[in-house]
Amino acid sequence: MPSAKVLEKKKKDVEALSQKISNAKGLVIADYRGITVEQDTELRSAMRKAGVEYKVVKNTLIKFAAKENGLEDLNSFLEGPTSMAISDTDPVAPAKVMSEFADKFESFEIKAGVLEGKIIDIDAIKALAKLPSREELIAKVLGGFNAPISGFVNVLNANIRGLVVALNAIAEQKAQAQ
């Protein structure tokens, strides 16, 4: 039987993990067995660049945290070593990075994910990973807003240009008449 001190630390770890899971926009768990230290370093670097928290977590801690968040169905995926990528801002980023590494390294295997509080399978994670990033979507929306404005400016410029050409032609006619 573990000591009271150890149990208290584990309770705090479960509370912290439970809080992260409840705040998560996107979460992906994977089996990291078989990747080298270099590959793991590369993965962690990509996670940091994407603003995603990545760590290895004990399955029992995830089970308790999942239970607190009503995600008991996640337990069936918690076999073997488990790593977790979690983002509280971007629901797509964990899926993108994890899918990229699963494609790159055969031994890295995605187990499941959570998107906005719902458990998703590997196919849904791969579909999510194919979506454009948040920045790309914002750029497309802003480009869509900008297109009508640009068209309106071009129309106004064409009218002004036409007026200038007409006035110039009248001025040339009067200059020739004199």
Secondary structure, 3 states (H helix, E strand, C coil): CCCHHHHHHHHHHHHHHHHHHHHCCEEEEEECCCCCHHHHHHHHHHHHHHCCEEEECCHHHHHHHHHHCCCHHHHHHCCCCCEEEEECCCCCHHHHHHHHHHHHCCCCEEEEEEECCEEECHHHHHHHHCCCCHHHHHHHHHHHHHHHHHHHHHHHHHHHHHHHHHHHHHHHHHHHHC
